[in-house]
């Protein structure tokens, strides 16, 4: 995200980077794939409001994007959102990862692991569904994903996009997997991102 922050700063935007729980210098050891991290996002926006900011945009990749979608109904004053490589449901994301790494479906490979994770987090995997909340975003949305992503397949990205409201934009990055899409397609990424923000700000 640092490169994205630098790009936006160079184009005149104020930028806040924060560490969600269990990441970087933030406390915590449990990661909930966006579910409890919504509180971290809302806290960051509250901090910005206290600093005098009144309009916001949000960019999130993978879990960060899921966090934004899951917090959709509470994102007041957000003028635009960019979601990169975001899973439509956590059950889908887990299944994609097990099939990609172990060549087994999640119901089999995660027979013990998934219930253990649910117990530790106190939430069912079936409750974490960005596709069910994304329609509540109060602003235009740009959905981006790699067309070779085995974790968030093109059909998954299209499903998420199909739940958004107009105005909206969709971009499949040719040849990209589940990677840093800005680093992978720098010039095209800048063109898509900056033009989207310029027309929605």
Backbone as a chain_set.jsonl record, in Angstrom:
{"seq": "XXXXXXXXXXXXXXXXXXXXXXXXXXXXXXXXXXXXXXXXXXXXXXXXXXXXXXXXXXXXXXXXXXXXXXXXXXXXXXXXXXXXXXXXXXXXXXXXXXXXXXXXXXXXXXXXXXXXXXXXXXXXXXXXXXXXXXXXXXXXXXXXXXXXXXXXXXXXXXXXXXXXXXXXXXXXXXXXXXXXXXXXXXXXXXXXXXXXXXXXX", "coords": {"N": [[0.811, -1.219, 0.0], [2.105, 1.152, 0.377], [3.239, 2.213, -1.969], [0.948, 2.907, -3.374], [-0.054, 4.857, -1.684], [1.935, 6.793, -1.946], [1.618, 7.461, -4.642], [-0.988, 8.598, -4.635], [-0.553, 10.725, -2.883], [1.242, 12.237, -4.366], [-0.489, 13.198, -6.234], [-1.985, 15.021, -4.928], [-3.634, 14.178, -2.84], [-4.523, 13.677, 0.578], [-3.324, 11.083, 2.664], [-3.92, 8.186, 4.622], [-2.31, 5.549, 6.142], [-2.788, 2.545, 7.86], [-2.199, 0.007, 10.359], [-3.992, -2.898, 10.558], [-5.575, -4.866, 13.147], [-3.461, -7.37, 14.533], [-1.547, -7.058, 12.601], [1.495, -5.632, 11.345], [2.511, -3.053, 13.465], [0.372, -3.087, 15.145], [-1.585, -4.285, 17.913], [-2.594, -7.628, 18.923], [-3.304, -11.025, 17.939], [-4.991, -12.568, 16.491], [-6.498, -12.956, 13.332], [-9.266, -12.049, 11.424], [-10.039, -12.087, 8.797], [-11.261, -9.835, 7.806], [-13.637, -9.487, 9.186], [-13.775, -8.683, 12.08], [-11.971, -6.715, 11.68], [-13.267, -4.6, 10.553], [-13.876, -2.785, 12.544], [-11.42, -1.593, 12.961], [-11.008, -0.175, 10.586], [-13.193, 1.621, 10.731], [-12.453, 2.982, 13.021], [-10.137, 4.24, 12.096], [-11.23, 6.019, 10.234], [-12.774, 7.585, 11.95], [-10.707, 8.793, 13.389], [-9.589, 10.38, 11.378], [-11.732, 12.119, 10.915], [-11.72, 13.503, 13.331], [-9.441, 14.906, 12.909], [-10.246, 16.748, 11.157], [-10.985, 16.074, 8.562], [-13.412, 15.463, 6.009], [-14.324, 14.118, 3.773], [-13.884, 11.016, 2.101], [-11.955, 8.373, 0.555], [-11.537, 4.894, -0.088], [-9.166, 2.303, -0.339], [-8.596, -1.092, -0.732], [-6.936, -4.231, -0.615], [-7.437, -7.665, -1.158], [-7.854, -9.106, 1.946], [-8.051, -6.543, 3.075], [-9.735, -5.237, 1.296], [-12.018, -6.792, 1.602], [-12.653, -6.085, 4.204], [-13.498, -3.43, 3.85], [-15.808, -3.836, 2.251], [-17.37, -5.353, 4.026], [-17.869, -3.496, 5.968], [-19.6, -1.79, 4.79], [-22.204, -0.57, 5.239], [-21.688, 1.277, 7.176], [-20.026, 3.214, 6.263], [-20.016, 6.204, 6.122], [-19.796, 9.323, 4.403], [-17.894, 8.45, 2.646], [-16.575, 8.702, -0.518], [-15.672, 7.233, -2.687], [-14.668, 3.874, -3.559], [-12.172, 1.394, -3.851], [-11.72, -1.903, -4.632], [-9.615, -4.598, -4.485], [-8.885, -7.793, -5.678], [-10.75, -9.251, -4.055], [-12.492, -11.585, -2.11], [-15.752, -13.103, -2.638], [-17.197, -14.553, -0.699], [-16.137, -15.846, 2.476], [-16.098, -18.596, 2.713], [-15.849, -19.36, 0.049], [-13.298, -18.266, -0.477], [-11.633, -19.78, 1.219], [-12.042, -22.333, 0.163], [-11.001, -21.975, -2.449], [-8.296, -21.572, -1.849], [-7.506, -23.973, -0.584], [-7.946, -25.763, -2.684], [-6.094, -24.783, -4.524], [-3.594, -25.063, -3.243], [-3.51, -27.597, -1.907], [-4.97, -29.19, -3.536], [-7.469, -30.109, -2.854], [-10.933, -30.016, -1.899], [-12.415, -27.527, 0.285], [-14.238, -28.536, 2.172], [-13.251, -30.998, 2.754], [-10.396, -30.779, 3.135], [-10.363, -28.842, 5.088], [-11.595, -29.96, 7.271], [-11.053, -30.194, 10.024], [-9.6, -27.91, 10.586], [-11.122, -25.59, 9.874], [-13.451, -25.595, 11.662], [-12.009, -25.267, 14.078], [-10.83, -22.737, 13.713], [-13.164, -21.185, 13.539], [-14.142, -21.512, 16.118], [-12.15, -20.262, 17.65], [-12.351, -17.625, 16.749], [-14.99, -17.022, 17.165], [-16.997, -16.745, 15.313], [-18.912, -17.798, 12.506], [-17.717, -19.236, 9.485], [-19.472, -18.952, 7.405], [-20.781, -16.594, 7.846], [-19.226, -14.526, 7.005], [-19.334, -12.62, 4.447], [-18.652, -10.689, 2.019], [-19.957, -10.206, -0.423], [-22.603, -10.042, 0.252], [-22.903, -7.635, 1.528], [-21.808, -5.586, 0.061], [-23.443, -4.102, -1.615], [-24.393, -2.107, -0.041], [-22.606, -0.073, 0.013], [-22.091, 3.403, -0.061], [-21.364, 4.733, -2.408], [-19.533, 5.166, -5.572], [-17.88, 2.274, -6.968], [-14.861, 0.615, -7.722], [-13.886, -2.392, -8.946], [-11.227, -4.578, -8.99], [-9.223, -7.208, -10.296], [-6.966, -9.983, -10.828], [-6.714, -11.748, -13.918], [-5.659, -14.241, -13.818], [-5.796, -15.125, -11.274], [-5.814, -17.481, -8.78], [-6.89, -17.535, -6.288], [-8.821, -15.539, -5.956], [-10.858, -15.945, -8.255], [-11.634, -14.936, -11.672], [-14.469, -15.218, -12.043], [-15.309, -15.025, -9.419], [-14.634, -12.397, -8.793], [-16.284, -11.122, -10.615], [-18.764, -11.877, -9.582], [-18.778, -10.48, -7.157], [-18.659, -7.861, -8.162], [-21.097, -7.776, -9.513], [-22.893, -7.338, -7.513], [-22.712, -4.722, -6.825], [-23.723, -1.236, -7.021], [-24.582, 1.079, -9.648], [-22.904, 4.25, -10.055], [-20.247, 2.25, -11.337], [-17.191, 0.381, -11.786], [-15.133, -2.009, -13.528], [-12.251, -4.027, -13.698], [-10.247, -6.429, -15.085], [-7.068, -7.553, -14.638], [-4.809, -8.342, -17.073], [-3.067, -11.409, -17.11], [-2.33, -11.357, -14.425], [-1.943, -12.736, -11.155], [-2.846, -13.519, -7.758], [-1.662, -11.014, -6.625], [0.352, -8.049, -5.933], [-1.29, -5.74, -7.53], [-0.772, -3.168, -8.416], [2.013, -3.095, -8.501], [2.335, -5.007, -10.446], [1.114, -4.105, -12.818], [1.832, -1.316, -13.379], [1.583, 1.223, -14.891], [-0.927, 0.97, -16.214], [-2.5, 0.503, -13.985], [-2.261, 2.939, -12.594], [-3.513, 4.634, -14.427], [-6.169, 3.613, -14.502], [-6.913, 3.846, -11.774], [-6.538, 6.624, -11.109], [-8.147, 7.936, -12.975], [-10.63, 6.927, -12.297], [-10.964, 7.903, -9.663], [-10.852, 10.654, -10.142], [-13.19, 11.152, -11.554], [-15.096, 10.477, -9.736], [-14.742, 11.857, -7.424]], "CA": [[0.0, 0.0, 0.0], [2.955, 2.345, 0.444], [3.37, 2.784, -3.315], [-0.329, 3.54, -3.693], [-0.114, 6.08, -0.888], [2.838, 7.773, -2.557], [0.974, 7.896, -5.882], [-2.089, 9.504, -4.309], [0.026, 11.935, -2.295], [1.82, 13.019, -5.463], [-1.593, 13.807, -6.985], [-2.664, 16.012, -4.11], [-4.543, 13.617, -1.848], [-4.023, 13.286, 1.892], [-3.411, 9.626, 2.741], [-3.673, 7.525, 5.901], [-2.029, 4.118, 6.168], [-2.868, 2.032, 9.23], [-2.05, -1.431, 10.55], [-5.137, -3.548, 11.184], [-5.228, -5.755, 14.262], [-2.675, -8.54, 14.168], [-0.651, -6.727, 11.494], [2.461, -4.555, 11.578], [2.768, -2.678, 14.851], [-0.857, -3.145, 15.923], [-1.693, -5.401, 18.833], [-3.497, -8.717, 18.562], [-2.711, -12.179, 17.268], [-6.009, -13.209, 15.663], [-6.938, -12.276, 12.116], [-10.601, -12.565, 11.113], [-10.272, -12.002, 7.354], [-12.075, -8.674, 7.504], [-14.848, -9.414, 10.006], [-13.554, -7.767, 13.192], [-11.137, -5.618, 11.183], [-14.114, -3.454, 10.218], [-13.742, -1.805, 13.637], [-10.163, -0.872, 12.758], [-11.271, 0.773, 9.507], [-14.076, 2.675, 11.232], [-11.646, 3.778, 13.946], [-9.249, 5.092, 11.302], [-12.041, 7.103, 9.679], [-13.098, 8.491, 13.061], [-9.493, 9.57, 13.677], [-9.493, 11.396, 10.334], [-12.761, 13.126, 11.186], [-11.233, 14.322, 14.442], [-8.384, 15.752, 12.356], [-10.87, 17.759, 10.318], [-11.319, 15.593, 7.219], [-14.856, 15.221, 5.887], [-14.604, 13.27, 2.612], [-12.912, 9.93, 2.105], [-11.944, 7.267, -0.38], [-10.911, 3.721, 0.534], [-8.574, 1.28, -1.203], [-8.224, -2.282, 0.012], [-6.607, -5.414, -1.403], [-7.679, -8.952, -0.514], [-8.553, -8.935, 3.216], [-8.352, -5.127, 3.264], [-10.92, -4.934, 0.508], [-13.147, -7.451, 2.254], [-12.976, -5.256, 5.363], [-14.283, -2.292, 3.363], [-17.127, -4.314, 1.83], [-18.12, -5.796, 5.202], [-18.236, -2.294, 6.739], [-20.272, -0.91, 3.819], [-23.341, 0.208, 5.738], [-21.222, 2.262, 8.147], [-19.017, 4.073, 5.639], [-20.555, 7.517, 5.81], [-18.887, 10.326, 3.838], [-16.95, 7.827, 1.719], [-16.968, 9.134, -1.859], [-15.321, 6.199, -3.66], [-14.031, 2.68, -2.997], [-11.469, 0.504, -4.778], [-11.564, -3.236, -4.053], [-8.703, -5.404, -5.298], [-8.7, -9.22, -5.366], [-11.567, -9.492, -2.865], [-13.346, -12.773, -2.179], [-17.172, -12.825, -2.425], [-17.519, -15.13, 0.601], [-14.956, -16.474, 3.053], [-16.139, -20.017, 2.367], [-15.278, -19.433, -1.294], [-11.864, -17.984, -0.395], [-10.981, -20.935, 1.83], [-12.088, -23.426, -0.807], [-10.056, -21.681, -3.531], [-6.927, -21.743, -1.355], [-7.247, -25.397, -0.393], [-7.851, -26.41, -3.998], [-4.88, -24.332, -5.193], [-2.376, -25.533, -2.575], [-3.577, -29.016, -1.549], [-5.769, -29.864, -4.566], [-8.597, -30.724, -2.175], [-11.956, -29.034, -1.551], [-12.343, -27.062, 1.665], [-15.036, -29.368, 3.079], [-12.417, -32.135, 3.145], [-9.1, -30.333, 3.648], [-10.548, -28.018, 6.279], [-12.533, -30.659, 8.14], [-10.749, -29.877, 11.419], [-9.035, -26.569, 10.694], [-12.154, -24.554, 9.817], [-14.163, -25.493, 12.943], [-11.107, -24.723, 15.094], [-10.725, -21.293, 13.477], [-14.449, -20.596, 13.903], [-14.218, -21.513, 17.574], [-11.235, -19.235, 18.178], [-12.83, -16.298, 16.376], [-16.355, -16.806, 17.631], [-17.854, -16.395, 14.179], [-18.968, -18.849, 11.493], [-17.162, -18.891, 8.175], [-20.571, -18.627, 6.507], [-21.265, -15.239, 8.116], [-18.31, -13.537, 6.447], [-19.774, -12.62, 3.055], [-18.627, -9.349, 1.426], [-20.918, -10.082, -1.52], [-23.916, -9.739, 0.812], [-22.934, -6.29, 2.104], [-21.18, -4.603, -0.821], [-24.473, -3.24, -2.207], [-24.685, -1.011, 0.882], [-21.622, 1.001, -0.128], [-22.816, 4.62, -0.447], [-20.508, 5.461, -3.342], [-19.046, 4.383, -6.698], [-16.932, 1.209, -6.634], [-14.01, 0.03, -8.755], [-13.462, -3.742, -8.594], [-10.063, -4.993, -9.779], [-8.683, -8.518, -9.951], [-6.141, -10.563, -11.877], [-7.452, -12.773, -14.658], [-5.011, -15.518, -13.537], [-5.817, -15.271, -9.823], [-6.417, -18.744, -8.36], [-7.518, -17.346, -4.984], [-10.044, -14.819, -6.305], [-10.961, -16.195, -9.691], [-12.421, -13.92, -12.383], [-15.897, -15.361, -11.765], [-15.535, -14.517, -8.063], [-14.594, -10.938, -8.887], [-17.507, -10.699, -11.322], [-19.892, -12.023, -8.66], [-18.731, -9.34, -6.244], [-19.0, -6.68, -8.939], [-22.519, -7.821, -9.877], [-23.693, -6.918, -6.354], [-22.525, -3.29, -6.613], [-24.662, -0.346, -7.705], [-24.032, 2.121, -10.514], [-21.845, 4.02, -11.027], [-19.267, 1.246, -10.927], [-16.207, 0.043, -12.828], [-14.553, -3.343, -13.357], [-11.026, -4.217, -14.488], [-9.47, -7.654, -14.912], [-5.694, -7.279, -15.047], [-4.34, -9.486, -17.86], [-1.878, -12.14, -16.69], [-2.017, -11.191, -12.999], [-2.491, -13.641, -10.158], [-3.193, -12.863, -6.491], [-0.407, -10.297, -6.404], [0.246, -6.594, -5.866], [-1.696, -5.375, -8.887], [-0.078, -1.934, -8.795], [3.365, -3.479, -8.886], [2.294, -5.855, -11.637], [0.693, -3.354, -14.019], [1.951, 0.019, -12.807], [1.03, 2.316, -15.691], [-2.36, 0.749, -16.404], [-3.132, 0.677, -12.682], [-2.348, 4.383, -12.319], [-4.513, 5.211, -15.32], [-7.496, 3.213, -14.041], [-7.204, 4.389, -10.447], [-6.636, 8.089, -11.075], [-9.307, 8.381, -13.748], [-11.806, 6.58, -11.507], [-11.085, 8.843, -8.553], [-11.1, 11.994, -10.67], [-14.586, 11.294, -11.992], [-16.016, 10.17, -8.629], [-14.423, 12.666, -6.241]], "C": [[0.846, 1.272, 0.0], [3.079, 3.009, -0.927], [2.082, 3.476, -3.736], [-0.463, 4.869, -2.946], [0.753, 7.174, -1.496], [2.227, 8.332, -3.841], [-0.128, 8.915, -5.586], [-1.584, 10.814, -3.728], [0.586, 12.849, -3.382], [0.739, 13.714, -6.285], [-2.502, 14.65, -6.098], [-3.63, 15.49, -3.07], [-3.822, 13.404, -0.52], [-4.274, 11.786, 2.052], [-3.135, 9.152, 4.162], [-3.434, 6.046, 5.653], [-2.145, 3.661, 7.615], [-2.661, 0.519, 9.231], [-3.311, -1.973, 11.21], [-4.655, -4.446, 12.32], [-4.462, -6.985, 13.771], [-1.72, -8.311, 13.013], [0.312, -5.619, 11.924], [2.697, -4.299, 13.043], [1.5, -2.68, 15.71], [-0.896, -4.396, 16.797], [-2.649, -6.461, 18.294], [-2.787, -9.819, 17.811], [-3.699, -12.889, 16.347], [-6.388, -12.333, 14.484], [-8.272, -12.891, 11.704], [-11.001, -12.337, 9.658], [-11.229, -10.888, 6.975], [-13.237, -8.468, 8.445], [-14.713, -8.427, 11.161], [-12.691, -6.573, 12.781], [-11.964, -4.411, 10.742], [-14.017, -2.369, 11.298], [-12.475, -0.979, 13.488], [-10.326, 0.19, 11.671], [-12.13, 1.936, 10.004], [-13.347, 3.567, 12.225], [-10.706, 4.717, 13.21], [-10.017, 6.275, 10.714], [-12.451, 8.099, 10.767], [-11.906, 9.366, 13.414], [-9.333, 10.697, 12.652], [-10.534, 12.497, 10.533], [-12.33, 14.059, 12.308], [-10.109, 15.259, 14.008], [-8.938, 16.787, 11.384], [-11.221, 17.327, 8.909], [-12.8, 15.209, 7.155], [-15.242, 14.347, 4.695], [-13.489, 12.242, 2.478], [-13.045, 9.035, 0.88], [-11.227, 6.122, 0.3], [-10.382, 2.785, -0.546], [-8.189, 0.1, -0.334], [-7.979, -3.453, -0.918], [-6.823, -6.667, -0.569], [-8.441, -8.746, 0.798], [-8.918, -7.473, 3.465], [-9.577, -4.695, 2.485], [-12.165, -5.566, 1.092], [-13.602, -6.646, 3.465], [-13.856, -4.086, 4.951], [-15.695, -2.736, 2.998], [-17.986, -4.722, 3.028], [-18.591, -4.619, 6.061], [-19.137, -1.359, 5.947], [-21.337, -0.013, 4.418], [-22.924, 1.323, 6.69], [-20.231, 3.271, 7.564], [-19.622, 5.403, 5.18], [-19.439, 8.432, 5.295], [-17.785, 9.714, 2.958], [-17.434, 8.089, 0.302], [-16.637, 8.115, -2.947], [-14.587, 5.067, -2.956], [-13.383, 1.884, -4.12], [-11.226, -0.821, -4.051], [-10.736, -4.096, -4.993], [-8.649, -6.839, -4.781], [-9.482, -9.638, -4.123], [-12.475, -10.703, -3.091], [-14.823, -12.402, -1.977], [-17.682, -13.37, -1.093], [-16.252, -15.786, 1.141], [-14.93, -17.969, 2.749], [-15.541, -20.241, 0.98], [-13.768, -19.254, -1.249], [-11.096, -19.167, 0.176], [-10.932, -22.096, 0.849], [-11.08, -23.205, -1.932], [-8.615, -21.958, -3.078], [-6.579, -23.21, -1.134], [-7.102, -26.111, -1.734], [-6.559, -26.034, -4.705], [-3.621, -24.942, -4.573], [-2.368, -27.035, -2.298], [-4.34, -29.855, -2.57], [-6.911, -30.663, -3.955], [-9.644, -29.657, -1.873], [-11.904, -28.701, -0.067], [-13.113, -27.963, 2.621], [-14.229, -30.561, 3.557], [-11.123, -31.672, 3.805], [-9.233, -29.549, 4.952], [-11.455, -28.636, 7.32], [-12.326, -30.327, 9.622], [-10.31, -28.424, 11.582], [-10.11, -25.492, 10.739], [-12.953, -24.47, 11.118], [-13.294, -24.932, 14.07], [-10.984, -23.217, 14.957], [-12.019, -20.591, 13.868], [-14.592, -20.496, 15.419], [-13.346, -20.418, 18.179], [-11.749, -17.83, 17.916], [-14.218, -15.994, 16.924], [-17.299, -16.373, 16.53], [-17.79, -17.521, 13.154], [-18.395, -18.356, 10.176], [-18.269, -18.439, 7.224], [-21.166, -17.241, 6.748], [-20.441, -14.173, 7.399], [-18.474, -13.535, 4.93], [-19.791, -11.192, 2.491], [-19.654, -9.151, 0.31], [-22.313, -9.713, -1.01], [-24.039, -8.305, 1.31], [-22.469, -5.21, 1.141], [-22.203, -3.643, -1.43], [-24.8, -2.05, -1.318], [-23.638, 0.097, 0.836], [-22.318, 2.243, -0.679], [-22.129, 5.418, -1.544], [-20.149, 4.59, -4.531], [-17.954, 3.405, -6.272], [-16.173, 0.791, -7.886], [-13.529, -1.32, -8.243], [-12.356, -4.169, -9.553], [-9.64, -6.386, -9.34], [-7.842, -9.021, -11.111], [-6.883, -11.669, -12.61], [-6.815, -14.157, -14.521], [-4.961, -15.795, -12.029], [-6.532, -16.567, -9.443], [-7.097, -18.646, -7.003], [-8.825, -16.562, -5.111], [-10.189, -14.915, -7.809], [-11.815, -15.111, -10.364], [-13.918, -14.01, -12.113], [-16.246, -14.859, -10.365], [-15.577, -12.993, -8.068], [-15.848, -10.412, -9.582], [-18.732, -10.825, -10.418], [-19.939, -10.841, -7.7], [-19.184, -8.071, -6.958], [-20.498, -6.626, -9.245], [-23.422, -7.342, -8.747], [-23.579, -5.409, -6.086], [-23.576, -2.494, -7.39], [-23.91, 0.602, -8.642], [-23.912, 3.425, -9.726], [-20.772, 3.078, -10.48], [-18.347, 0.944, -12.093], [-15.577, -1.302, -12.491], [-13.331, -3.472, -14.249], [-10.375, -5.531, -14.101], [-8.075, -7.399, -15.468], [-5.141, -8.49, -15.791], [-3.055, -10.096, -17.289], [-1.583, -12.124, -15.208], [-2.685, -12.256, -12.148], [-2.915, -12.857, -8.926], [-1.944, -12.148, -5.992], [-0.698, -8.808, -6.186], [-0.053, -6.087, -7.278], [-1.072, -4.068, -9.349], [1.338, -2.247, -9.247], [3.4, -4.267, -10.181], [2.019, -5.055, -12.906], [0.677, -1.863, -13.699], [1.245, 1.102, -13.627], [-0.472, 2.174, -15.895], [-3.11, 0.941, -15.092], [-3.307, 2.165, -12.375], [-3.436, 5.029, -13.162], [-5.932, 4.878, -14.841], [-7.852, 3.875, -12.716], [-7.443, 5.89, -10.49], [-7.827, 8.596, -11.868], [-10.586, 8.069, -12.992], [-12.013, 7.597, -10.387], [-11.467, 10.228, -9.062], [-12.563, 12.204, -11.043], [-15.572, 11.063, -10.85], [-15.82, 11.089, -7.432], [-15.349, 13.863, -6.11]], "O": [[0.353, 2.347, -0.34], [3.029, 4.234, -1.029], [2.123, 4.52, -4.386], [-0.921, 5.868, -3.502], [0.354, 8.337, -1.554], [2.307, 9.533, -4.099], [-0.19, 9.97, -6.217], [-2.11, 11.883, -4.035], [0.429, 14.068, -3.329], [1.014, 14.707, -6.957], [-3.638, 14.955, -6.461], [-4.373, 16.268, -2.471], [-2.659, 13.002, -0.492], [-5.311, 11.278, 1.626], [-2.228, 9.654, 4.826], [-4.254, 5.37, 5.03], [-1.642, 4.337, 8.512], [-2.915, -0.157, 8.235], [-3.661, -1.549, 12.311], [-3.465, -4.742, 12.428], [-4.781, -7.56, 12.73], [-1.14, -9.264, 12.493], [-0.021, -4.78, 12.76], [3.044, -5.213, 13.791], [1.553, -2.311, 16.883], [-0.313, -5.426, 16.459], [-3.402, -6.227, 17.349], [-1.79, -9.581, 17.129], [-3.303, -13.712, 15.521], [-6.576, -11.125, 14.623], [-8.398, -14.114, 11.639], [-12.186, -12.389, 9.328], [-11.924, -10.968, 5.962], [-13.782, -7.365, 8.503], [-15.449, -7.442, 11.223], [-12.683, -5.544, 13.457], [-11.422, -3.318, 10.576], [-14.071, -1.178, 10.993], [-12.452, 0.199, 13.845], [-9.844, 1.313, 11.814], [-11.829, 3.098, 9.731], [-13.59, 4.773, 12.272], [-10.496, 5.853, 13.635], [-9.515, 7.399, 10.696], [-12.472, 9.307, 10.534], [-12.071, 10.55, 13.708], [-8.988, 11.824, 13.007], [-10.237, 13.676, 10.339], [-12.554, 15.268, 12.239], [-9.854, 16.277, 14.652], [-8.191, 17.607, 10.85], [-11.713, 18.14, 8.127], [-13.363, 14.698, 8.123], [-16.38, 13.882, 4.618], [-12.316, 12.539, 2.705], [-14.104, 8.953, 0.257], [-10.392, 6.348, 1.176], [-11.06, 2.509, -1.535], [-7.526, 0.271, 0.689], [-8.711, -3.654, -1.887], [-6.433, -6.718, 0.598], [-9.57, -8.256, 0.771], [-9.986, -7.19, 4.01], [-10.368, -3.88, 2.96], [-13.24, -4.965, 1.086], [-14.801, -6.537, 3.725], [-14.843, -3.781, 5.62], [-16.67, -2.092, 3.387], [-19.191, -4.468, 3.044], [-19.58, -4.724, 6.786], [-19.409, -0.245, 6.393], [-21.37, 1.184, 4.133], [-23.718, 2.217, 6.98], [-19.667, 4.086, 8.293], [-19.718, 5.672, 3.983], [-18.285, 8.316, 5.709], [-16.845, 10.41, 2.573], [-18.563, 7.744, -0.048], [-17.252, 8.128, -4.014], [-13.969, 5.26, -1.909], [-13.959, 1.716, -5.195], [-10.605, -0.852, -2.989], [-11.102, -4.3, -6.15], [-8.4, -7.074, -3.598], [-8.939, -10.301, -3.24], [-13.132, -10.824, -4.125], [-15.119, -11.478, -1.219], [-18.5, -12.732, -0.431], [-15.398, -16.229, 0.373], [-13.861, -18.545, 2.549], [-14.808, -21.207, 0.766], [-13.033, -19.997, -1.9], [-10.028, -19.519, -0.326], [-9.907, -22.764, 0.717], [-10.381, -24.137, -2.329], [-7.817, -22.51, -3.835], [-5.474, -23.641, -1.464], [-6.231, -26.967, -1.895], [-5.979, -26.859, -5.411], [-2.686, -25.297, -5.291], [-1.33, -27.682, -2.44], [-4.357, -31.083, -2.484], [-7.28, -31.731, -4.444], [-9.288, -28.507, -1.615], [-11.411, -29.49, 0.74], [-12.695, -28.143, 3.764], [-14.483, -31.086, 4.641], [-10.788, -32.116, 4.903], [-8.347, -29.581, 5.806], [-12.022, -27.932, 8.156], [-13.288, -30.195, 10.378], [-10.611, -27.786, 12.591], [-10.026, -24.574, 11.555], [-13.125, -23.371, 11.644], [-13.791, -24.2, 14.926], [-11.026, -22.494, 15.952], [-11.982, -19.515, 14.466], [-15.105, -19.504, 15.935], [-13.761, -19.73, 19.112], [-11.602, -16.943, 18.757], [-14.571, -14.831, 17.123], [-18.297, -15.702, 16.794], [-16.736, -18.127, 12.955], [-18.57, -17.195, 9.804], [-18.023, -17.627, 6.332], [-21.968, -16.764, 5.944], [-20.905, -13.049, 7.208], [-17.852, -14.325, 4.22], [-20.842, -10.551, 2.488], [-20.163, -8.045, 0.125], [-23.114, -9.14, -1.748], [-25.149, -7.806, 1.495], [-22.712, -4.028, 1.384], [-21.871, -2.496, -1.73], [-25.414, -1.086, -1.776], [-23.765, 1.098, 1.542], [-23.057, 2.151, -1.659], [-22.284, 6.637, -1.615], [-20.426, 3.39, -4.516], [-17.199, 3.671, -5.336], [-16.751, 0.633, -8.961], [-12.843, -1.391, -7.223], [-12.525, -4.128, -10.772], [-9.692, -6.71, -8.154], [-7.98, -8.55, -12.24], [-7.607, -12.446, -11.988], [-7.351, -15.139, -15.036], [-4.163, -16.614, -11.573], [-7.713, -16.738, -9.744], [-7.806, -19.568, -6.601], [-9.815, -16.882, -4.453], [-9.696, -14.061, -8.546], [-12.621, -14.452, -9.707], [-14.576, -12.98, -11.968], [-17.336, -14.333, -10.142], [-16.436, -12.378, -7.436], [-16.403, -9.387, -9.188], [-19.634, -9.99, -10.472], [-21.002, -10.268, -7.457], [-19.987, -7.302, -6.43], [-21.096, -5.551, -9.236], [-24.576, -6.981, -8.98], [-24.273, -4.881, -5.217], [-24.229, -3.015, -8.295], [-22.729, 0.883, -8.433], [-24.718, 3.685, -8.833], [-20.442, 3.119, -9.295], [-18.679, 1.217, -13.247], [-15.495, -1.688, -11.325], [-13.361, -3.077, -15.415], [-9.997, -5.735, -12.947], [-7.924, -7.066, -16.644], [-5.015, -9.564, -15.202], [-2.084, -9.389, -17.022], [-0.667, -12.816, -14.763], [-3.834, -12.631, -12.381], [-3.294, -11.69, -9.019], [-1.266, -12.606, -5.072], [-1.847, -8.372, -6.248], [0.843, -6.018, -8.119], [-0.863, -3.873, -10.546], [1.805, -1.723, -10.258], [4.377, -4.204, -10.927], [2.625, -5.305, -13.947], [-0.374, -1.225, -13.745], [0.396, 1.82, -13.099], [-1.211, 3.149, -15.764], [-4.22, 1.474, -15.077], [-4.378, 2.594, -11.947], [-4.193, 5.868, -12.674], [-6.793, 5.757, -14.782], [-8.953, 4.4, -12.55], [-8.445, 6.374, -9.964], [-8.454, 9.581, -11.48], [-11.533, 8.854, -13.032], [-13.123, 8.091, -10.192], [-12.315, 10.897, -8.471], [-13.109, 13.294, -10.87], [-16.748, 11.407, -10.967], [-16.646, 11.1, -6.519], [-15.216, 14.645, -5.169]]}, "num_chains": 1, "name": "protein.A"}
